């Protein structure tokens, strides 16, 4: 039972990481495209949040 919950937790964490990477990339692309320094700063902040 413990192994089953670890597997589920690992899967959720991987999905969350991938979604956060996608959002970070999207912020960086849109920030670059529009010239928005706040979006670029938020994308950079997202990088530090993952650590």
mmCIF entry with sequence, helices, sheets and N, C-alpha, C, O atoms, coordinates in Angstrom:
data_MODEL
# 
_entry.id   MODEL 
# 
_entity.id                         1 
_entity.type                       polymer 
_entity.pdbx_number_of_molecules   1 
# 
_entity_poly.entity_id                      1 
_entity_poly.type                           'polypeptide(L)' 
_entity_poly.nstd_linkage                   no 
_entity_poly.nstd_monomer                   no 
_entity_poly.pdbx_seq_one_letter_code       
;(UNK)(UNK)(UNK)(UNK)(UNK)(UNK)(UNK)(UNK)(UNK)(UNK)(UNK)(UNK)(UNK)(UNK)(UNK)(UNK)
(UNK)(UNK)(UNK)(UNK)(UNK)(UNK)(UNK)(UNK)(UNK)(UNK)(UNK)(UNK)(UNK)(UNK)(UNK)(UNK)
(UNK)(UNK)(UNK)(UNK)(UNK)(UNK)(UNK)(UNK)(UNK)(UNK)(UNK)(UNK)(UNK)(UNK)(UNK)(UNK)
(UNK)(UNK)(UNK)
;
_entity_poly.pdbx_seq_one_letter_code_can   XXXXXXXXXXXXXXXXXXXXXXXXXXXXXXXXXXXXXXXXXXXXXXXXXXX 
_entity_poly.pdbx_strand_id                 A 
# 
loop_
_entity_poly_seq.entity_id 
_entity_poly_seq.num 
_entity_poly_seq.mon_id 
_entity_poly_seq.hetero 
1 1  UNK n 
1 2  UNK n 
1 3  UNK n 
1 4  UNK n 
1 5  UNK n 
1 6  UNK n 
1 7  UNK n 
1 8  UNK n 
1 9  UNK n 
1 10 UNK n 
1 11 UNK n 
1 12 UNK n 
1 13 UNK n 
1 14 UNK n 
1 15 UNK n 
1 16 UNK n 
1 17 UNK n 
1 18 UNK n 
1 19 UNK n 
1 20 UNK n 
1 21 UNK n 
1 22 UNK n 
1 23 UNK n 
1 24 UNK n 
1 25 UNK n 
1 26 UNK n 
1 27 UNK n 
1 28 UNK n 
1 29 UNK n 
1 30 UNK n 
1 31 UNK n 
1 32 UNK n 
1 33 UNK n 
1 34 UNK n 
1 35 UNK n 
1 36 UNK n 
1 37 UNK n 
1 38 UNK n 
1 39 UNK n 
1 40 UNK n 
1 41 UNK n 
1 42 UNK n 
1 43 UNK n 
1 44 UNK n 
1 45 UNK n 
1 46 UNK n 
1 47 UNK n 
1 48 UNK n 
1 49 UNK n 
1 50 UNK n 
1 51 UNK n 
# 
_struct_asym.id          A 
_struct_asym.entity_id   1 
# 
loop_
_struct_conf.conf_type_id 
_struct_conf.id 
_struct_conf.pdbx_PDB_helix_id 
_struct_conf.beg_label_comp_id 
_struct_conf.beg_label_asym_id 
_struct_conf.beg_label_seq_id 
_struct_conf.pdbx_beg_PDB_ins_code 
_struct_conf.end_label_comp_id 
_struct_conf.end_label_asym_id 
_struct_conf.end_label_seq_id 
_struct_conf.pdbx_end_PDB_ins_code 
_struct_conf.beg_auth_comp_id 
_struct_conf.beg_auth_asym_id 
_struct_conf.beg_auth_seq_id 
_struct_conf.end_auth_comp_id 
_struct_conf.end_auth_asym_id 
_struct_conf.end_auth_seq_id 
_struct_conf.pdbx_PDB_helix_class 
_struct_conf.details 
_struct_conf.pdbx_PDB_helix_length 
HELX_P HELX_P1 AA1 UNK A 2  ? UNK A 34 ? UNK A 2  UNK A 34 1 ? 33 
HELX_P HELX_P2 AA2 UNK A 37 ? UNK A 50 ? UNK A 37 UNK A 50 1 ? 14 
# 
_struct_conf_type.id          HELX_P 
_struct_conf_type.criteria    ? 
_struct_conf_type.reference   ? 
# 
loop_
_atom_site.group_PDB 
_atom_site.id 
_atom_site.type_symbol 
_atom_site.label_atom_id 
_atom_site.label_alt_id 
_atom_site.label_comp_id 
_atom_site.label_asym_id 
_atom_site.label_entity_id 
_atom_site.label_seq_id 
_atom_site.pdbx_PDB_ins_code 
_atom_site.Cartn_x 
_atom_site.Cartn_y 
_atom_site.Cartn_z 
_atom_site.occupancy 
_atom_site.B_iso_or_equiv 
_atom_site.pdbx_formal_charge 
_atom_site.auth_seq_id 
_atom_site.auth_comp_id 
_atom_site.auth_asym_id 
_atom_site.auth_atom_id 
_atom_site.pdbx_PDB_model_num 
ATOM 1   N N  . UNK A 1 1  ? 0.822  -1.192 0.000   1.00 0.00 ? 1  UNK A N  1 
ATOM 2   C CA . UNK A 1 1  ? 0.000  0.000  0.000   1.00 0.00 ? 1  UNK A CA 1 
ATOM 3   C C  . UNK A 1 1  ? 0.868  1.260  0.000   1.00 0.00 ? 1  UNK A C  1 
ATOM 4   O O  . UNK A 1 1  ? 0.527  2.241  -0.660  1.00 0.00 ? 1  UNK A O  1 
ATOM 5   N N  . UNK A 1 2  ? 1.980  1.244  0.728   1.00 0.00 ? 2  UNK A N  1 
ATOM 6   C CA . UNK A 1 2  ? 2.872  2.397  0.754   1.00 0.00 ? 2  UNK A CA 1 
ATOM 7   C C  . UNK A 1 2  ? 3.501  2.603  -0.621  1.00 0.00 ? 2  UNK A C  1 
ATOM 8   O O  . UNK A 1 2  ? 3.627  3.735  -1.086  1.00 0.00 ? 2  UNK A O  1 
ATOM 9   N N  . UNK A 1 3  ? 3.893  1.516  -1.265  1.00 0.00 ? 3  UNK A N  1 
ATOM 10  C CA . UNK A 1 3  ? 4.496  1.610  -2.590  1.00 0.00 ? 3  UNK A CA 1 
ATOM 11  C C  . UNK A 1 3  ? 3.510  2.195  -3.589  1.00 0.00 ? 3  UNK A C  1 
ATOM 12  O O  . UNK A 1 3  ? 3.906  2.953  -4.475  1.00 0.00 ? 3  UNK A O  1 
ATOM 13  N N  . UNK A 1 4  ? 2.241  1.857  -3.459  1.00 0.00 ? 4  UNK A N  1 
ATOM 14  C CA . UNK A 1 4  ? 1.230  2.388  -4.365  1.00 0.00 ? 4  UNK A CA 1 
ATOM 15  C C  . UNK A 1 4  ? 1.096  3.891  -4.207  1.00 0.00 ? 4  UNK A C  1 
ATOM 16  O O  . UNK A 1 4  ? 0.997  4.604  -5.205  1.00 0.00 ? 4  UNK A O  1 
ATOM 17  N N  . UNK A 1 5  ? 1.090  4.392  -2.974  1.00 0.00 ? 5  UNK A N  1 
ATOM 18  C CA . UNK A 1 5  ? 0.929  5.828  -2.777  1.00 0.00 ? 5  UNK A CA 1 
ATOM 19  C C  . UNK A 1 5  ? 2.181  6.577  -3.224  1.00 0.00 ? 5  UNK A C  1 
ATOM 20  O O  . UNK A 1 5  ? 2.075  7.703  -3.709  1.00 0.00 ? 5  UNK A O  1 
ATOM 21  N N  . UNK A 1 6  ? 3.363  5.981  -3.073  1.00 0.00 ? 6  UNK A N  1 
ATOM 22  C CA . UNK A 1 6  ? 4.592  6.616  -3.562  1.00 0.00 ? 6  UNK A CA 1 
ATOM 23  C C  . UNK A 1 6  ? 4.552  6.766  -5.073  1.00 0.00 ? 6  UNK A C  1 
ATOM 24  O O  . UNK A 1 6  ? 4.982  7.783  -5.616  1.00 0.00 ? 6  UNK A O  1 
ATOM 25  N N  . UNK A 1 7  ? 4.044  5.767  -5.737  1.00 0.00 ? 7  UNK A N  1 
ATOM 26  C CA . UNK A 1 7  ? 3.932  5.799  -7.187  1.00 0.00 ? 7  UNK A CA 1 
ATOM 27  C C  . UNK A 1 7  ? 3.000  6.920  -7.636  1.00 0.00 ? 7  UNK A C  1 
ATOM 28  O O  . UNK A 1 7  ? 3.289  7.640  -8.591  1.00 0.00 ? 7  UNK A O  1 
ATOM 29  N N  . UNK A 1 8  ? 1.890  7.053  -6.941  1.00 0.00 ? 8  UNK A N  1 
ATOM 30  C CA . UNK A 1 8  ? 0.919  8.100  -7.284  1.00 0.00 ? 8  UNK A CA 1 
ATOM 31  C C  . UNK A 1 8  ? 1.513  9.475  -7.016  1.00 0.00 ? 8  UNK A C  1 
ATOM 32  O O  . UNK A 1 8  ? 1.356  10.389 -7.826  1.00 0.00 ? 8  UNK A O  1 
ATOM 33  N N  . UNK A 1 9  ? 2.189  9.629  -5.889  1.00 0.00 ? 9  UNK A N  1 
ATOM 34  C CA . UNK A 1 9  ? 2.809  10.913 -5.543  1.00 0.00 ? 9  UNK A CA 1 
ATOM 35  C C  . UNK A 1 9  ? 3.874  11.274 -6.574  1.00 0.00 ? 9  UNK A C  1 
ATOM 36  O O  . UNK A 1 9  ? 3.941  12.420 -7.018  1.00 0.00 ? 9  UNK A O  1 
ATOM 37  N N  . UNK A 1 10 ? 4.700  10.316 -6.956  1.00 0.00 ? 10 UNK A N  1 
ATOM 38  C CA . UNK A 1 10 ? 5.742  10.566 -7.957  1.00 0.00 ? 10 UNK A CA 1 
ATOM 39  C C  . UNK A 1 10 ? 5.124  11.004 -9.276  1.00 0.00 ? 10 UNK A C  1 
ATOM 40  O O  . UNK A 1 10 ? 5.616  11.930 -9.922  1.00 0.00 ? 10 UNK A O  1 
ATOM 41  N N  . UNK A 1 11 ? 4.048  10.341 -9.675  1.00 0.00 ? 11 UNK A N  1 
ATOM 42  C CA . UNK A 1 11 ? 3.374  10.680 -10.933 1.00 0.00 ? 11 UNK A CA 1 
ATOM 43  C C  . UNK A 1 11 ? 2.812  12.100 -10.880 1.00 0.00 ? 11 UNK A C  1 
ATOM 44  O O  . UNK A 1 11 ? 2.950  12.856 -11.841 1.00 0.00 ? 11 UNK A O  1 
ATOM 45  N N  . UNK A 1 12 ? 2.188  12.463 -9.776  1.00 0.00 ? 12 UNK A N  1 
ATOM 46  C CA . UNK A 1 12 ? 1.627  13.805 -9.616  1.00 0.00 ? 12 UNK A CA 1 
ATOM 47  C C  . UNK A 1 12 ? 2.742  14.853 -9.644  1.00 0.00 ? 12 UNK A C  1 
ATOM 48  O O  . UNK A 1 12 ? 2.583  15.903 -10.267 1.00 0.00 ? 12 UNK A O  1 
ATOM 49  N N  . UNK A 1 13 ? 3.866  14.582 -8.978  1.00 0.00 ? 13 UNK A N  1 
ATOM 50  C CA . UNK A 1 13 ? 4.978  15.529 -8.958  1.00 0.00 ? 13 UNK A CA 1 
ATOM 51  C C  . UNK A 1 13 ? 5.592  15.720 -10.343 1.00 0.00 ? 13 UNK A C  1 
ATOM 52  O O  . UNK A 1 13 ? 5.963  16.835 -10.709 1.00 0.00 ? 13 UNK A O  1 
ATOM 53  N N  . UNK A 1 14 ? 5.698  14.647 -11.105 1.00 0.00 ? 14 UNK A N  1 
ATOM 54  C CA . UNK A 1 14 ? 6.239  14.749 -12.463 1.00 0.00 ? 14 UNK A CA 1 
ATOM 55  C C  . UNK A 1 14 ? 5.303  15.558 -13.350 1.00 0.00 ? 14 UNK A C  1 
ATOM 56  O O  . UNK A 1 14 ? 5.756  16.404 -14.121 1.00 0.00 ? 14 UNK A O  1 
ATOM 57  N N  . UNK A 1 15 ? 4.008  15.308 -13.247 1.00 0.00 ? 15 UNK A N  1 
ATOM 58  C CA . UNK A 1 15 ? 3.033  16.065 -14.037 1.00 0.00 ? 15 UNK A CA 1 
ATOM 59  C C  . UNK A 1 15 ? 3.081  17.541 -13.651 1.00 0.00 ? 15 UNK A C  1 
ATOM 60  O O  . UNK A 1 15 ? 3.039  18.412 -14.521 1.00 0.00 ? 15 UNK A O  1 
ATOM 61  N N  . UNK A 1 16 ? 3.168  17.824 -12.358 1.00 0.00 ? 16 UNK A N  1 
ATOM 62  C CA . UNK A 1 16 ? 3.238  19.207 -11.889 1.00 0.00 ? 16 UNK A CA 1 
ATOM 63  C C  . UNK A 1 16 ? 4.493  19.893 -12.411 1.00 0.00 ? 16 UNK A C  1 
ATOM 64  O O  . UNK A 1 16 ? 4.435  21.043 -12.845 1.00 0.00 ? 16 UNK A O  1 
ATOM 65  N N  . UNK A 1 17 ? 5.623  19.202 -12.374 1.00 0.00 ? 17 UNK A N  1 
ATOM 66  C CA . UNK A 1 17 ? 6.870  19.763 -12.883 1.00 0.00 ? 17 UNK A CA 1 
ATOM 67  C C  . UNK A 1 17 ? 6.757  20.081 -14.371 1.00 0.00 ? 17 UNK A C  1 
ATOM 68  O O  . UNK A 1 17 ? 7.167  21.154 -14.813 1.00 0.00 ? 17 UNK A O  1 
ATOM 69  N N  . UNK A 1 18 ? 6.207  19.156 -15.136 1.00 0.00 ? 18 UNK A N  1 
ATOM 70  C CA . UNK A 1 18 ? 6.064  19.375 -16.578 1.00 0.00 ? 18 UNK A CA 1 
ATOM 71  C C  . UNK A 1 18 ? 5.138  20.551 -16.878 1.00 0.00 ? 18 UNK A C  1 
ATOM 72  O O  . UNK A 1 18 ? 5.417  21.350 -17.772 1.00 0.00 ? 18 UNK A O  1 
ATOM 73  N N  . UNK A 1 19 ? 4.048  20.655 -16.141 1.00 0.00 ? 19 UNK A N  1 
ATOM 74  C CA . UNK A 1 19 ? 3.135  21.777 -16.348 1.00 0.00 ? 19 UNK A CA 1 
ATOM 75  C C  . UNK A 1 19 ? 3.792  23.098 -15.963 1.00 0.00 ? 19 UNK A C  1 
ATOM 76  O O  . UNK A 1 19 ? 3.598  24.104 -16.646 1.00 0.00 ? 19 UNK A O  1 
ATOM 77  N N  . UNK A 1 20 ? 4.565  23.109 -14.881 1.00 0.00 ? 20 UNK A N  1 
ATOM 78  C CA . UNK A 1 20 ? 5.276  24.327 -14.488 1.00 0.00 ? 20 UNK A CA 1 
ATOM 79  C C  . UNK A 1 20 ? 6.313  24.723 -15.535 1.00 0.00 ? 20 UNK A C  1 
ATOM 80  O O  . UNK A 1 20 ? 6.473  25.907 -15.828 1.00 0.00 ? 20 UNK A O  1 
ATOM 81  N N  . UNK A 1 21 ? 7.013  23.750 -16.097 1.00 0.00 ? 21 UNK A N  1 
ATOM 82  C CA . UNK A 1 21 ? 7.973  24.042 -17.160 1.00 0.00 ? 21 UNK A CA 1 
ATOM 83  C C  . UNK A 1 21 ? 7.272  24.619 -18.392 1.00 0.00 ? 21 UNK A C  1 
ATOM 84  O O  . UNK A 1 21 ? 7.788  25.537 -19.030 1.00 0.00 ? 21 UNK A O  1 
ATOM 85  N N  . UNK A 1 22 ? 6.110  24.085 -18.719 1.00 0.00 ? 22 UNK A N  1 
ATOM 86  C CA . UNK A 1 22 ? 5.336  24.590 -19.849 1.00 0.00 ? 22 UNK A CA 1 
ATOM 87  C C  . UNK A 1 22 ? 4.921  26.038 -19.610 1.00 0.00 ? 22 UNK A C  1 
ATOM 88  O O  . UNK A 1 22 ? 5.070  26.884 -20.492 1.00 0.00 ? 22 UNK A O  1 
ATOM 89  N N  . UNK A 1 23 ? 4.401  26.323 -18.419 1.00 0.00 ? 23 UNK A N  1 
ATOM 90  C CA . UNK A 1 23 ? 3.963  27.686 -18.090 1.00 0.00 ? 23 UNK A CA 1 
ATOM 91  C C  . UNK A 1 23 ? 5.156  28.644 -18.100 1.00 0.00 ? 23 UNK A C  1 
ATOM 92  O O  . UNK A 1 23 ? 5.052  29.764 -18.599 1.00 0.00 ? 23 UNK A O  1 
ATOM 93  N N  . UNK A 1 24 ? 6.280  28.204 -17.552 1.00 0.00 ? 24 UNK A N  1 
ATOM 94  C CA . UNK A 1 24 ? 7.483  29.038 -17.553 1.00 0.00 ? 24 UNK A CA 1 
ATOM 95  C C  . UNK A 1 24 ? 7.915  29.358 -18.981 1.00 0.00 ? 24 UNK A C  1 
ATOM 96  O O  . UNK A 1 24 ? 8.232  30.504 -19.297 1.00 0.00 ? 24 UNK A O  1 
ATOM 97  N N  . UNK A 1 25 ? 7.924  28.352 -19.830 1.00 0.00 ? 25 UNK A N  1 
ATOM 98  C CA . UNK A 1 25 ? 8.287  28.559 -21.227 1.00 0.00 ? 25 UNK A CA 1 
ATOM 99  C C  . UNK A 1 25 ? 7.322  29.485 -21.941 1.00 0.00 ? 25 UNK A C  1 
ATOM 100 O O  . UNK A 1 25 ? 7.731  30.339 -22.727 1.00 0.00 ? 25 UNK A O  1 
ATOM 101 N N  . UNK A 1 26 ? 6.054  29.314 -21.667 1.00 0.00 ? 26 UNK A N  1 
ATOM 102 C CA . UNK A 1 26 ? 5.034  30.169 -22.273 1.00 0.00 ? 26 UNK A CA 1 
ATOM 103 C C  . UNK A 1 26 ? 5.218  31.624 -21.837 1.00 0.00 ? 26 UNK A C  1 
ATOM 104 O O  . UNK A 1 26 ? 5.110  32.539 -22.653 1.00 0.00 ? 26 UNK A O  1 
ATOM 105 N N  . UNK A 1 27 ? 5.495  31.832 -20.557 1.00 0.00 ? 27 UNK A N  1 
ATOM 106 C CA . UNK A 1 27 ? 5.741  33.192 -20.060 1.00 0.00 ? 27 UNK A CA 1 
ATOM 107 C C  . UNK A 1 27 ? 6.955  33.798 -20.748 1.00 0.00 ? 27 UNK A C  1 
ATOM 108 O O  . UNK A 1 27 ? 6.933  34.968 -21.131 1.00 0.00 ? 27 UNK A O  1 
ATOM 109 N N  . UNK A 1 28 ? 8.011  33.014 -20.907 1.00 0.00 ? 28 UNK A N  1 
ATOM 110 C CA . UNK A 1 28 ? 9.228  33.514 -21.547 1.00 0.00 ? 28 UNK A CA 1 
ATOM 111 C C  . UNK A 1 28 ? 8.981  33.873 -23.013 1.00 0.00 ? 28 UNK A C  1 
ATOM 112 O O  . UNK A 1 28 ? 9.446  34.907 -23.494 1.00 0.00 ? 28 UNK A O  1 
ATOM 113 N N  . UNK A 1 29 ? 8.250  33.016 -23.712 1.00 0.00 ? 29 UNK A N  1 
ATOM 114 C CA . UNK A 1 29 ? 7.967  33.268 -25.128 1.00 0.00 ? 29 UNK A CA 1 
ATOM 115 C C  . UNK A 1 29 ? 7.077  34.497 -25.298 1.00 0.00 ? 29 UNK A C  1 
ATOM 116 O O  . UNK A 1 29 ? 7.373  35.375 -26.109 1.00 0.00 ? 29 UNK A O  1 
ATOM 117 N N  . UNK A 1 30 ? 6.000  34.557 -24.542 1.00 0.00 ? 30 UNK A N  1 
ATOM 118 C CA . UNK A 1 30 ? 5.088  35.701 -24.656 1.00 0.00 ? 30 UNK A CA 1 
ATOM 119 C C  . UNK A 1 30 ? 5.774  36.980 -24.177 1.00 0.00 ? 30 UNK A C  1 
ATOM 120 O O  . UNK A 1 30 ? 5.581  38.044 -24.765 1.00 0.00 ? 30 UNK A O  1 
ATOM 121 N N  . UNK A 1 31 ? 6.570  36.882 -23.119 1.00 0.00 ? 31 UNK A N  1 
ATOM 122 C CA . UNK A 1 31 ? 7.292  38.054 -22.631 1.00 0.00 ? 31 UNK A CA 1 
ATOM 123 C C  . UNK A 1 31 ? 8.280  38.577 -23.661 1.00 0.00 ? 31 UNK A C  1 
ATOM 124 O O  . UNK A 1 31 ? 8.420  39.788 -23.833 1.00 0.00 ? 31 UNK A O  1 
ATOM 125 N N  . UNK A 1 32 ? 8.964  37.669 -24.345 1.00 0.00 ? 32 UNK A N  1 
ATOM 126 C CA . UNK A 1 32 ? 9.899  38.076 -25.395 1.00 0.00 ? 32 UNK A CA 1 
ATOM 127 C C  . UNK A 1 32 ? 9.158  38.659 -26.584 1.00 0.00 ? 32 UNK A C  1 
ATOM 128 O O  . UNK A 1 32 ? 9.561  39.680 -27.142 1.00 0.00 ? 32 UNK A O  1 
ATOM 129 N N  . UNK A 1 33 ? 8.083  38.011 -26.961 1.00 0.00 ? 33 UNK A N  1 
ATOM 130 C CA . UNK A 1 33 ? 7.298  38.434 -28.130 1.00 0.00 ? 33 UNK A CA 1 
ATOM 131 C C  . UNK A 1 33 ? 6.688  39.808 -27.923 1.00 0.00 ? 33 UNK A C  1 
ATOM 132 O O  . UNK A 1 33 ? 6.665  40.624 -28.845 1.00 0.00 ? 33 UNK A O  1 
ATOM 133 N N  . UNK A 1 34 ? 6.187  40.074 -26.707 1.00 0.00 ? 34 UNK A N  1 
ATOM 134 C CA . UNK A 1 34 ? 5.524  41.353 -26.441 1.00 0.00 ? 34 UNK A CA 1 
ATOM 135 C C  . UNK A 1 34 ? 6.464  42.399 -25.851 1.00 0.00 ? 34 UNK A C  1 
ATOM 136 O O  . UNK A 1 34 ? 6.105  43.573 -25.766 1.00 0.00 ? 34 UNK A O  1 
ATOM 137 N N  . UNK A 1 35 ? 7.659  41.988 -25.444 1.00 0.00 ? 35 UNK A N  1 
ATOM 138 C CA . UNK A 1 35 ? 8.581  42.921 -24.813 1.00 0.00 ? 35 UNK A CA 1 
ATOM 139 C C  . UNK A 1 35 ? 8.220  43.223 -23.370 1.00 0.00 ? 35 UNK A C  1 
ATOM 140 O O  . UNK A 1 35 ? 8.637  44.245 -22.823 1.00 0.00 ? 35 UNK A O  1 
ATOM 141 N N  . UNK A 1 36 ? 7.454  42.348 -22.757 1.00 0.00 ? 36 UNK A N  1 
ATOM 142 C CA . UNK A 1 36 ? 7.008  42.552 -21.378 1.00 0.00 ? 36 UNK A CA 1 
ATOM 143 C C  . UNK A 1 36 ? 8.079  42.099 -20.389 1.00 0.00 ? 36 UNK A C  1 
ATOM 144 O O  . UNK A 1 36 ? 8.351  40.907 -20.247 1.00 0.00 ? 36 UNK A O  1 
ATOM 145 N N  . UNK A 1 37 ? 8.680  43.072 -19.711 1.00 0.00 ? 37 UNK A N  1 
ATOM 146 C CA . UNK A 1 37 ? 9.703  42.734 -18.724 1.00 0.00 ? 37 UNK A CA 1 
ATOM 147 C C  . UNK A 1 37 ? 9.103  42.009 -17.523 1.00 0.00 ? 37 UNK A C  1 
ATOM 148 O O  . UNK A 1 37 ? 9.773  41.182 -16.905 1.00 0.00 ? 37 UNK A O  1 
ATOM 149 N N  . UNK A 1 38 ? 7.857  42.307 -17.189 1.00 0.00 ? 38 UNK A N  1 
ATOM 150 C CA . UNK A 1 38 ? 7.242  41.634 -16.038 1.00 0.00 ? 38 UNK A CA 1 
ATOM 151 C C  . UNK A 1 38 ? 7.024  40.150 -16.319 1.00 0.00 ? 38 UNK A C  1 
ATOM 152 O O  . UNK A 1 38 ? 7.200  39.324 -15.423 1.00 0.00 ? 38 UNK A O  1 
ATOM 153 N N  . UNK A 1 39 ? 6.648  39.801 -17.533 1.00 0.00 ? 39 UNK A N  1 
ATOM 154 C CA . UNK A 1 39 ? 6.486  38.379 -17.874 1.00 0.00 ? 39 UNK A CA 1 
ATOM 155 C C  . UNK A 1 39 ? 7.838  37.674 -17.911 1.00 0.00 ? 39 UNK A C  1 
ATOM 156 O O  . UNK A 1 39 ? 7.958  36.531 -17.470 1.00 0.00 ? 39 UNK A O  1 
ATOM 157 N N  . UNK A 1 40 ? 8.847  38.351 -18.434 1.00 0.00 ? 40 UNK A N  1 
ATOM 158 C CA . UNK A 1 40 ? 10.180 37.754 -18.450 1.00 0.00 ? 40 UNK A CA 1 
ATOM 159 C C  . UNK A 1 40 ? 10.705 37.556 -17.030 1.00 0.00 ? 40 UNK A C  1 
ATOM 160 O O  . UNK A 1 40 ? 11.318 36.533 -16.725 1.00 0.00 ? 40 UNK A O  1 
ATOM 161 N N  . UNK A 1 41 ? 10.463 38.534 -16.172 1.00 0.00 ? 41 UNK A N  1 
ATOM 162 C CA . UNK A 1 41 ? 10.891 38.413 -14.777 1.00 0.00 ? 41 UNK A CA 1 
ATOM 163 C C  . UNK A 1 41 ? 10.138 37.283 -14.088 1.00 0.00 ? 41 UNK A C  1 
ATOM 164 O O  . UNK A 1 41 ? 10.716 36.550 -13.285 1.00 0.00 ? 41 UNK A O  1 
ATOM 165 N N  . UNK A 1 42 ? 8.856  37.141 -14.396 1.00 0.00 ? 42 UNK A N  1 
ATOM 166 C CA . UNK A 1 42 ? 8.072  36.073 -13.791 1.00 0.00 ? 42 UNK A CA 1 
ATOM 167 C C  . UNK A 1 42 ? 8.543  34.706 -14.284 1.00 0.00 ? 42 UNK A C  1 
ATOM 168 O O  . UNK A 1 42 ? 8.551  33.741 -13.519 1.00 0.00 ? 42 UNK A O  1 
ATOM 169 N N  . UNK A 1 43 ? 8.934  34.617 -15.550 1.00 0.00 ? 43 UNK A N  1 
ATOM 170 C CA . UNK A 1 43 ? 9.480  33.361 -16.076 1.00 0.00 ? 43 UNK A CA 1 
ATOM 171 C C  . UNK A 1 43 ? 10.778 33.019 -15.355 1.00 0.00 ? 43 UNK A C  1 
ATOM 172 O O  . UNK A 1 43 ? 11.006 31.864 -14.998 1.00 0.00 ? 43 UNK A O  1 
ATOM 173 N N  . UNK A 1 44 ? 11.626 34.017 -15.141 1.00 0.00 ? 44 UNK A N  1 
ATOM 174 C CA . UNK A 1 44 ? 12.868 33.782 -14.411 1.00 0.00 ? 44 UNK A CA 1 
ATOM 175 C C  . UNK A 1 44 ? 12.592 33.389 -12.972 1.00 0.00 ? 44 UNK A C  1 
ATOM 176 O O  . UNK A 1 44 ? 13.277 32.531 -12.415 1.00 0.00 ? 44 UNK A O  1 
ATOM 177 N N  . UNK A 1 45 ? 11.604 34.005 -12.378 1.00 0.00 ? 45 UNK A N  1 
ATOM 178 C CA . UNK A 1 45 ? 11.215 33.662 -11.002 1.00 0.00 ? 45 UNK A CA 1 
ATOM 179 C C  . UNK A 1 45 ? 10.713 32.229 -10.935 1.00 0.00 ? 45 UNK A C  1 
ATOM 180 O O  . UNK A 1 45 ? 10.954 31.531 -9.949  1.00 0.00 ? 45 UNK A O  1 
ATOM 181 N N  . UNK A 1 46 ? 10.021 31.787 -11.971 1.00 0.00 ? 46 UNK A N  1 
ATOM 182 C CA . UNK A 1 46 ? 9.536  30.400 -12.014 1.00 0.00 ? 46 UNK A CA 1 
ATOM 183 C C  . UNK A 1 46 ? 10.692 29.414 -12.023 1.00 0.00 ? 46 UNK A C  1 
ATOM 184 O O  . UNK A 1 46 ? 10.573 28.324 -11.465 1.00 0.00 ? 46 UNK A O  1 
ATOM 185 N N  . UNK A 1 47 ? 11.801 29.775 -12.644 1.00 0.00 ? 47 UNK A N  1 
ATOM 186 C CA . UNK A 1 47 ? 12.981 28.904 -12.651 1.00 0.00 ? 47 UNK A CA 1 
ATOM 187 C C  . UNK A 1 47 ? 13.489 28.704 -11.232 1.00 0.00 ? 47 UNK A C  1 
ATOM 188 O O  . UNK A 1 47 ? 13.843 27.588 -10.851 1.00 0.00 ? 47 UNK A O  1 
ATOM 189 N N  . UNK A 1 48 ? 13.527 29.767 -10.454 1.00 0.00 ? 48 UNK A N  1 
ATOM 190 C CA . UNK A 1 48 ? 14.038 29.663 -9.096  1.00 0.00 ? 48 UNK A CA 1 
ATOM 191 C C  . UNK A 1 48 ? 13.051 28.941 -8.187  1.00 0.00 ? 48 UNK A C  1 
ATOM 192 O O  . UNK A 1 48 ? 13.462 28.369 -7.177  1.00 0.00 ? 48 UNK A O  1 
ATOM 193 N N  . UNK A 1 49 ? 11.782 28.951 -8.510  1.00 0.00 ? 49 UNK A N  1 
ATOM 194 C CA . UNK A 1 49 ? 10.776 28.251 -7.698  1.00 0.00 ? 49 UNK A CA 1 
ATOM 195 C C  . UNK A 1 49 ? 10.940 26.735 -7.777  1.00 0.00 ? 49 UNK A C  1 
ATOM 196 O O  . UNK A 1 49 ? 10.578 26.027 -6.837  1.00 0.00 ? 49 UNK A O  1 
ATOM 197 N N  . UNK A 1 50 ? 11.476 26.232 -8.881  1.00 0.00 ? 50 UNK A N  1 
ATOM 198 C CA . UNK A 1 50 ? 11.613 24.791 -9.048  1.00 0.00 ? 50 UNK A CA 1 
ATOM 199 C C  . UNK A 1 50 ? 12.716 24.218 -8.196  1.00 0.00 ? 50 UNK A C  1 
ATOM 200 O O  . UNK A 1 50 ? 12.698 23.028 -7.882  1.00 0.00 ? 50 UNK A O  1 
ATOM 201 N N  . UNK A 1 51 ? 13.667 25.027 -7.819  1.00 0.00 ? 51 UNK A N  1 
ATOM 202 C CA . UNK A 1 51 ? 14.818 24.521 -7.056  1.00 0.00 ? 51 UNK A CA 1 
ATOM 203 C C  . UNK A 1 51 ? 14.470 24.220 -5.623  1.00 0.00 ? 51 UNK A C  1 
ATOM 204 O O  . UNK A 1 51 ? 15.330 23.788 -4.856  1.00 0.00 ? 51 UNK A O  1 
# 
